[in-house]
Structure formats: structure tokens, C-alpha cells
């Protein structure tokens, strides 16, 4: 009789476990900015108004050593696949399919997620065919923010670097895409569709992934006048005054400590500019700030929609930038260079001087493997999971996002021998405040240089053919003192790791 009672009790326990509700998989929103510098958010030291991102940071976690690849399309491919751009064929060009890897859309959809993407891709394939249930956005690189297509009635010709940029709405592709809405602005419309996707997700009995890939603040510098007006006079002091204020604010926020020292500035002296040159530089930065302000406003719309749909309680939100602020300057021959900065008929770029300020406290910019080119502001927010106003100096990389999503979703990666498994490691322990170290090396190679980081040591080249420089990022996070001659054995060790990594990939010609 006693054995029967034990058997019945055991059956009841098993039944209770089987019937117990399983923990819900978290919803995931990943937001990617374009050419945003390390100090361009209020919570990373900026004077630009970003209350919504500041809210996520103050109630979540800010990273200080999280890396992209220094260039937009390799970064985006790396983020999307969890492997290096060299692994998936995106280290030199985006004009081919992603190969040898899955996207996080494919992996999460197989794990039961609804998958949505609104914004920039910078790739060959329509995301609809790479794991996403819905897609709206620019399949190419940069475009006119007010009108990516043909001239519309009653408007000036839109400034275009390339007039045939591809745009997708689900399975339909338009080349070019000329919006009929006169209030069209990329940041706003990427959000419009993102909100519609959230409403659709709320009707499903599934967790969701929403990838919001904005094109702001990538050039052309274009913004709504109401946003530009907020920054009238804000940059009249010039480059170094703003750079110093950002650095001081970073210290006050305790985002950085005393090991961070400002390196010698790479910008011109403000007094060396003529009054006309200063006016132009001020106008550029006012529009750039307005673009970031509008980006934050739209993120606020997303947060409000989440709350209204009661989706905010179990949603992980990540925010990153695809590379550092850009020193690239586009000089079109067919735009209206007499028009004021910020309007649809004129293409203006930020330029190296303000980019140096945007990347405070680091030097260099997009395309370089120095910290100013590869260190991204990274905010992680997960209500009641991530400790509010916390900071992490974990050495992370875009390749870590796929393993993170896999752990959160319970997804498994295909064992197909032709696929490269994710290269990174999950960030979930970091989010939860647990101790985590990176034991493997990280690698970079793009255009202006290359780099290896292992532990606190980093070797980096300014140009591909130059000698390595060596920095200890624990004591010198802003790369001021080159230790190449003091520690040649460390340079040799890291160089050997780089050669092994480089030789594991097929080399393609630069387009």
C-alpha cells in the first residue's frame, strides 16, 4: 500500500511539473544607429537631448568596451549572423549573399519567434528571404532622408549619391523608392512600420524580435527644422570646447574613470577658421544633433507603444551603433550647394573635426580600428532583470549578439557542415550581473587598418602597410602611449594570432 501511495505521489509531482507554466521567452528589440559616435548620447556625455535612451541607460546597463567592425555593412552582417564579416563574405562587399551563416531572424523564427525588421540592411538579399516575417526599409546603404527616390511635384530635386537605391516593403522591391507622403523622413517612417509590427506582434501568441536599423545620423545631414532650431547656438564655441564638456560629463556620470585621458585632438583649432567656415561647421553640427534628437524621439514612440500593448515587462532592448562617427565627406556635383544645411536638396557630411568630438574620449573615426572607429555606445535594458544604472567593462563584440539571442530563446544553431557557428559568447551572464571574462582574442580588418585584442592588450595599425602599435587598454583606454618597443614579445604573440585568423579566411579583392 505504501508503494502505491509513493507511486501516486510521484505521478502527481510529475503531472504538476508538466502542467506548470513554462517561463516566457523574452521579446527582443535591437536598435542600431548609423555612424553614431561614442559620446553622442546624453547618457554617454553629450549635450544632445536623448531622454528616452537616457531612460534606458539609467534603468539598464551601459557598456564601455563593446565593439563593432569600424564600417557599416561588415558590422551589420556581423551583428546579424554572429560571425565575423570575413566568415560570411561581407568583409569587402555587400553585393553578394550572406554565405556560410544563418541570420538571427532565421534562428529565432525556428525557435518560435515572430521576426520583424524595419530600417537599413546594406546587403544584397531581401530580409524576407533570410528569416524575417516582415520587412520595410532601405536594402542599400545611405540615402536621402526626405526622399530616397525621384523628384516630387513642388519640391527641389533630392540630393542623391546614387539615385537607384533599393527599397523593400515585404517581398516587393522598388528601385528607386519615391514616397508619396510629403512628410516622409527615414527615421520617422522606419518607426511607423516598427510600431505597426509591434501591434501585429501583440496579436500573436508568440514572442517577437524587432530589429530597428536606423540610418541616422549617417549623412546626408538632414533634419526637420523644428529639431534643428533646438540647437541654435549650441555649437558656437567650437570643437574643443564641446569635446572638453563631453569629457567632463563622462567623468561626472562615472562612465569613465581616471585611466581615461584625452589624447591630443585631431580636429583643427576653432580660431584658425574664418567666420564663414565657423558658420558652416556650426550649421553641420546643429543638424547632426537634430538627427540624433529625432532618433531619440522615435525610440520614445517605441517605448510608449510597448507600454500601451503591455509588452514592456518582458522585453529586452539593446541599442548600438554600427561604427564610430564618420570623417568621410561626400562632395556631390549635382546637389544645390547654395541651399542651407539640412534640406533635401543638399548633401552635407559631418567631417573629421566634429567626428573627433563625437568620438570623445577616443581618437580616429569610422574606417579605423582605433577605439574611435570601433567602440560603440551599447545600452541593454531588461525590466527587473538588468540592474538599473549599471556599467560593464566586459570586452564585447557584435558577434556576441547571436549567442545571446540563442540563450534567451532556447534556439539551436544548425549543425550543417557548411555553416560557420557563432563566434561570440552570450551576454546573458553580464546582463544578470555575473562575472564573465573574454578568453578568446577579437580581430578587426577593414580598409584603413587592422587590430587584435586579447585581454587588456591591443595591437592596431593606422594603415595596412604600417607597423603595429601596441596599447594596454586597462591603463591607457584612449590609446595615447604606444608600447611597441617595450613589449615586442606581446606584439609577436598577437601578430601570430592575427595571421592564424587571417589565413582561415579566403581573401577577396576590395571593390
C-alpha positions in Angstrom: 0.0 0.0 0.0 2.9 2.3 0.9 4.5 1.8 -2.5 1.2 2.6 -4.2 1.0 5.9 -2.2 4.5 6.8 -3.2 3.8 5.9 -6.8 0.7 8.1 -6.8 2.6 11.0 -5.1 5.4 10.7 -7.7 2.8 10.8 -10.5 1.2 13.9 -9.0 4.6 15.6 -8.8 5.4 14.7 -12.4 2.0 16.0 -13.5 2.4 19.2 -11.6 5.8 19.9 -13.2 4.4 19.1 -16.6 1.4 21.4 -16.1 3.4 24.3 -14.6 3.6 27.3 -16.9 7.0 27.5 -18.6 9.0 30.7 -18.3 8.0 33.0 -21.1 10.7 33.7 -23.7 11.6 37.3 -23.7 10.7 39.6 -26.6 13.7 41.3 -28.1 14.1 44.7 -29.7 17.5 45.6 -31.1 18.1 49.1 -32.3 21.1 50.1 -34.4 22.2 53.6 -35.2 24.3 54.6 -38.2 27.6 56.4 -37.8 26.8 57.5 -34.2 29.8 58.5 -32.2 30.6 57.2 -28.7 29.7 60.4 -26.9 26.7 61.4 -29.0 24.1 60.4 -26.4 23.3 62.3 -23.2 24.0 59.2 -21.2 27.4 58.9 -22.9 28.4 62.5 -22.3 26.6 64.5 -25.0 24.7 67.8 -24.7 22.2 66.4 -27.3 18.8 65.8 -25.8 18.2 62.0 -25.7 15.8 61.5 -22.7 14.5 58.1 -23.9 17.9 56.5 -24.4 19.0 58.1 -21.2 16.0 56.4 -19.5 17.0 53.0 -20.9 20.6 53.6 -19.7 19.6 54.9 -16.3 17.4 51.8 -15.8 19.7 49.4 -17.5 23.3 48.8 -18.3 25.9 50.8 -20.2 29.0 49.1 -21.7 32.3 50.9 -22.1 34.2 48.3 -24.2 31.8 46.9 -26.8 32.9 46.7 -30.4 31.7 46.8 -34.0 33.9 46.4 -37.1 34.5 50.1 -38.0 32.4 50.0 -41.1 28.6 49.8 -41.7 28.0 46.8 -43.9 30.6 44.4 -42.2 29.2 45.5 -38.8 25.6 44.8 -39.9 26.5 41.4 -41.3 28.5 40.6 -38.2 25.6 41.6 -35.9 23.1 39.7 -38.0 25.0 36.4 -38.2 27.2 36.2 -35.0 30.3 35.5 -37.2 33.0 37.8 -38.5 32.2 39.6 -41.8 35.2 37.6 -43.1 33.3 34.4 -42.3 30.1 35.3 -44.2 31.5 37.1 -47.3 30.9 40.7 -46.1 34.4 41.8 -45.4 34.9 43.6 -48.7 31.5 44.0 -50.4 27.8 43.8 -49.7 26.9 42.9 -53.3 26.7 39.2 -52.6 24.5 36.9 -50.5 25.4 36.2 -46.9 27.2 32.9 -47.1 28.2 30.1 -44.6 26.0 31.6 -41.8 22.4 32.0 -40.6 20.8 35.3 -39.6 19.3 35.8 -36.1 16.0 36.1 -38.0 16.3 32.5 -39.2 17.5 31.2 -35.9 14.8 32.9 -33.8 12.0 32.1 -36.2 12.9 28.5 -35.9 12.6 28.9 -32.1 9.1 30.1 -32.4 9.6 33.9 -32.7 7.7 36.4 -34.9 10.5 38.2 -36.7 10.3 41.8 -37.9 12.8 44.2 -39.4 12.4 47.9 -40.2 15.2 50.1 -41.5 18.5 49.7 -43.3 20.0 46.4 -44.4 23.0 47.3 -46.6 23.0 43.9 -48.2 22.1 42.1 -51.3 19.2 39.9 -50.1 15.7 40.9 -49.1 15.5 40.1 -45.4 12.1 38.4 -46.1 14.1 35.5 -47.6 16.6 35.4 -44.7 14.3 34.7 -41.7 12.1 37.8 -41.3 8.3 37.6 -41.4 8.0 41.3 -42.3 10.5 43.9 -43.7 10.3 47.5 -44.5 13.3 49.6 -45.4 16.4 50.6 -47.3 18.2 47.5 -48.7 21.2 49.6 -49.7 23.5 52.0 -47.8 22.9 55.7 -47.4 20.0 57.6 -49.0 18.3 61.0 -48.9 16.4 61.1 -45.7 13.5 63.2 -47.0 13.2 61.5 -50.4 15.3 58.5 -51.5 13.7 58.5 -55.0 12.7 60.8 -57.8 11.9 64.5 -57.6 8.3 65.1 -56.5 5.9 67.8 -57.6 6.5 71.1 -55.9 9.9 70.1 -54.5 13.5 70.6 -55.4 15.5 67.6 -56.8 16.6 65.5 -53.9 20.3 65.3 -53.4 21.4 61.7 -54.2 24.7 60.0 -54.0 23.2 57.2 -56.1 19.7 57.5 -57.5 18.8 53.8 -57.7 18.9 52.8 -54.1 16.8 49.7 -53.5 13.9 49.8 -51.0 11.8 46.9 -49.9 8.3 46.5 -48.5 8.0 42.8 -47.6 8.6 40.9 -50.8 8.3 43.9 -53.1 11.4 45.8 -54.1 11.5 49.4 -55.5 14.5 50.9 -57.3 14.3 53.7 -56.6 11.6 54.3 -53.9 9.8 57.6 -54.2 7.5 58.0 -51.2 4.2 59.7 -51.9 4.0 61.1 -48.4 5.4 64.7 -48.2 6.1 64.3 -44.5 8.4 61.3 -45.3 11.6 61.2 -43.2 13.5 57.9 -42.9 13.8 57.9 -39.1 10.1 58.6 -38.7 8.9 56.1 -41.2 11.2 53.3 -40.0 9.4 53.8 -36.7 5.9 54.0 -38.2 6.4 50.5 -39.6 8.1 49.3 -36.5 5.1 50.3 -34.4 2.8 48.5 -36.9 4.9 45.4 -36.5 4.5 45.7 -32.7 0.8 45.9 -33.0 0.8 42.8 -35.2 3.1 41.0 -32.7 0.7 41.8 -29.8 -2.0 39.7 -31.6 0.2 36.7 -31.9 0.7 34.0 -29.2 4.5 34.1 -29.8 7.5 36.1 -28.6 8.8 38.6 -31.1 12.0 40.0 -32.4 12.0 43.6 -33.8 15.2 44.8 -35.5 15.1 48.6 -35.9 18.0 49.6 -38.1 18.0 53.4 -38.5 20.1 55.4 -41.0 20.5 58.3 -38.6 22.8 60.2 -38.1 24.6 59.0 -41.3 25.0 61.6 -44.0 23.4 63.4 -45.7 22.8 65.7 -42.8 19.1 66.4 -43.0 16.6 67.1 -40.3 13.3 68.8 -39.5 13.7 72.5 -38.9 11.8 72.3 -35.6 14.6 69.9 -34.4 17.4 72.0 -35.8 16.1 75.1 -34.0 16.6 73.4 -30.6 20.4 73.5 -31.1 20.7 77.1 -32.4 23.9 78.5 -30.9 24.8 75.2 -29.1 28.0 74.8 -31.0 29.2 78.3 -31.4 32.1 77.6 -29.0 33.7 75.2 -31.4 35.2 71.8 -31.4 37.5 71.7 -28.3 35.0 73.4 -26.0 32.4 70.8 -26.8 34.9 68.0 -26.6 36.1 69.1 -23.1 32.5 69.4 -21.9 31.6 65.9 -23.1 34.7 64.5 -21.4 33.9 66.2 -18.1 30.3 64.9 -18.3 31.5 61.4 -18.9 33.6 61.7 -15.8 30.7 63.1 -13.8 28.4 60.2 -15.0 31.2 57.8 -13.8 31.0 56.3 -17.3 34.8 56.6 -17.4 37.5 56.7 -14.7 40.8 58.4 -14.2 42.6 55.9 -16.6 40.8 57.7 -19.4 42.9 60.7 -20.6 42.0 62.9 -23.6 44.6 62.3 -26.3 45.8 65.1 -28.4 42.9 66.4 -30.5 42.7 65.6 -34.2 40.5 68.5 -35.1 41.5 71.9 -36.3 41.7 74.8 -33.9 38.5 76.9 -34.0 40.4 80.2 -34.2 42.1 79.0 -37.4 38.7 79.0 -39.3 37.2 82.0 -41.0 33.8 83.3 -39.8 32.1 81.7 -42.9 33.8 78.4 -42.1 32.7 78.5 -38.5 29.1 79.3 -39.5 29.2 76.2 -41.8 30.7 74.0 -39.1 28.1 75.2 -36.6 25.3 74.5 -39.0 26.5 71.0 -39.7 26.6 70.1 -36.0 23.2 71.6 -35.3 21.7 69.4 -38.0 23.6 66.4 -36.8 22.4 66.9 -33.3 18.8 67.3 -34.6 19.0 64.0 -36.3 20.1 62.3 -33.1 17.3 64.1 -31.2 14.7 62.9 -33.7 16.2 59.4 -33.4 15.6 59.5 -29.6 12.1 60.9 -30.1 11.2 57.9 -32.2 12.7 55.5 -29.7 10.4 57.1 -27.2 7.5 56.3 -29.5 8.5 52.6 -29.4 8.7 52.6 -25.6 5.2 54.1 -25.4 3.8 51.6 -27.8 5.4 48.7 -25.8 3.7 50.0 -22.6 0.4 50.6 -24.3 0.4 47.0 -25.6 1.6 45.6 -22.3 4.7 44.2 -23.9 7.2 46.2 -21.8 7.5 43.8 -18.9 9.4 41.0 -20.7 11.2 42.8 -23.5 15.0 43.0 -23.8 16.0 46.2 -25.6 19.5 46.7 -27.0 20.9 49.9 -28.6 24.2 50.1 -30.5 26.0 51.9 -33.3 27.5 50.2 -36.4 30.8 52.2 -36.2 32.2 55.4 -34.9 31.3 58.9 -36.1 32.4 59.4 -39.7 35.1 61.6 -41.1 34.1 60.7 -44.7 33.0 63.7 -46.8 30.7 63.2 -49.8 31.0 66.0 -52.4 28.2 65.8 -54.9 28.4 67.7 -58.2 24.6 67.7 -58.7 23.2 69.0 -55.5 22.4 72.6 -54.5 25.4 73.7 -52.5 23.8 77.1 -52.1 21.0 75.7 -50.1 21.2 75.7 -46.3 22.4 72.7 -44.4 19.7 70.2 -43.5 17.3 70.4 -46.5 16.6 67.6 -49.1 18.4 69.3 -52.0 21.8 69.5 -50.3 24.1 66.6 -49.3 26.4 67.6 -46.4 28.7 65.3 -44.3 29.8 65.8 -40.7 33.6 65.7 -41.5 36.6 64.8 -39.5 36.7 67.7 -37.0 33.2 67.1 -35.5 33.7 63.4 -35.8 36.7 63.7 -33.5 34.4 65.4 -31.0 31.6 62.8 -31.4 34.0 60.0 -30.6 35.2 61.6 -27.3 37.3 60.5 -25.5 38.8 58.5 -28.3 40.6 59.5 -31.5 40.1 58.4 -35.1 36.8 57.5 -36.7 34.8 55.2 -38.9 37.1 53.0 -41.1 39.9 52.9 -38.5 40.5 50.1 -36.0 41.4 52.5 -33.2 38.8 52.9 -30.4 37.2 55.9 -32.1 36.3 53.7 -35.0 35.2 50.5 -33.3 34.0 51.3 -29.8 30.2 51.6 -29.7 27.9 53.0 -27.1 25.9 50.0 -26.0 22.8 50.1 -23.8 21.0 47.0 -22.5 17.6 47.3 -20.8 15.5 44.5 -19.4 13.0 45.5 -16.8 13.5 43.7 -13.4 16.4 41.7 -14.9 19.2 44.1 -15.5 20.3 46.2 -12.6 19.4 49.9 -13.1 22.2 52.4 -13.8 24.8 49.7 -14.0 28.0 49.7 -16.1 30.0 46.9 -17.6 33.6 46.9 -18.9 33.2 43.5 -20.4 35.0 43.2 -23.7 32.2 42.5 -26.0 31.6 42.4 -29.8 28.8 42.3 -32.3 29.5 38.5 -32.6 28.1 38.1 -29.1 24.6 39.2 -30.0 23.6 35.9 -31.8 24.7 33.6 -28.9 22.8 36.0 -26.5 19.7 35.6 -28.5 20.1 31.8 -28.7 20.4 31.5 -24.9 17.4 33.7 -24.3 15.2 31.9 -26.8 16.4 28.4 -26.4 17.3 28.3 -30.1 19.8 25.9 -31.5 22.1 26.5 -34.4 22.0 24.3 -37.4 24.7 21.6 -37.5 25.1 21.9 -41.3 28.8 21.5 -42.0 28.8 24.4 -44.5 27.8 26.9 -41.8 30.2 28.7 -39.5 28.9 28.5 -35.9 28.6 31.7 -33.9 32.0 33.1 -32.9 31.0 35.0 -29.8 29.7 34.3 -26.3 26.4 35.0 -24.7 26.0 38.3 -22.8 23.2 37.0 -20.6 25.5 36.4 -17.6 26.8 40.0 -18.0 23.2 41.4 -18.1 22.4 39.5 -14.9 25.5 40.9 -13.1 27.5 37.7 -13.1 31.2 37.6 -13.5 32.3 37.0 -17.1 35.6 37.3 -18.9 36.5 37.0 -22.6 39.2 34.5 -23.0 39.5 34.5 -26.8 41.0 37.2 -29.0 39.0 39.6 -31.1 40.0 40.6 -34.6 39.4 43.5 -37.0 40.4 44.2 -40.6 38.9 46.9 -42.7 40.2 49.5 -45.2 42.4 51.8 -43.0 43.8 49.2 -40.7 43.6 46.1 -38.6 43.7 45.1 -35.0 43.8 42.3 -32.4 42.7 42.5 -28.8 43.3 39.8 -26.2 42.8 40.6 -22.6 44.0 44.2 -22.0 46.4 44.2 -24.9 45.6 45.5 -28.3 47.7 45.8 -31.5 46.5 48.1 -34.2 47.6 49.6 -37.5 46.8 53.0 -38.9 47.3 51.8 -42.4 47.5 48.2 -43.6 51.2 48.5 -44.6 52.4 50.2 -41.5 53.9 48.7 -38.3 51.7 47.5 -35.5 51.2 49.8 -32.5 50.6 48.3 -29.0 48.4 49.6 -26.3 47.4 48.4 -22.8 43.7 49.3 -22.7 43.4 48.8 -19.0 45.9 51.6 -18.2 45.5 53.5 -21.4 42.0 53.1 -22.8 42.3 56.1 -25.2 45.5 54.7 -26.9 47.9 57.5 -26.0 51.1 55.6 -25.4 52.4 53.1 -28.0 54.2 50.3 -26.1 55.5 48.6 -29.2 59.2 48.9 -28.4 58.8 47.9 -24.7 56.9 44.7 -25.3 57.9 43.2 -28.7 57.1 39.7 -27.5 53.4 40.7 -26.9 53.3 42.2 -30.4 54.6 39.0 -31.8 52.1 36.8 -29.9 49.2 38.9 -31.1 50.5 39.1 -34.6 50.7 35.3 -34.7 47.1 35.1 -33.6 46.2 37.6 -36.4 47.9 35.6 -39.0 46.2 32.4 -38.0 42.8 34.2 -38.1 43.6 35.9 -41.4 44.7 32.6 -43.1 41.5 30.9 -42.0 39.5 33.1 -44.5 39.6 33.4 -48.2 40.9 36.8 -49.3 38.8 38.8 -51.8 39.7 41.9 -53.7 38.5 45.3 -52.5 35.7 46.5 -54.7 
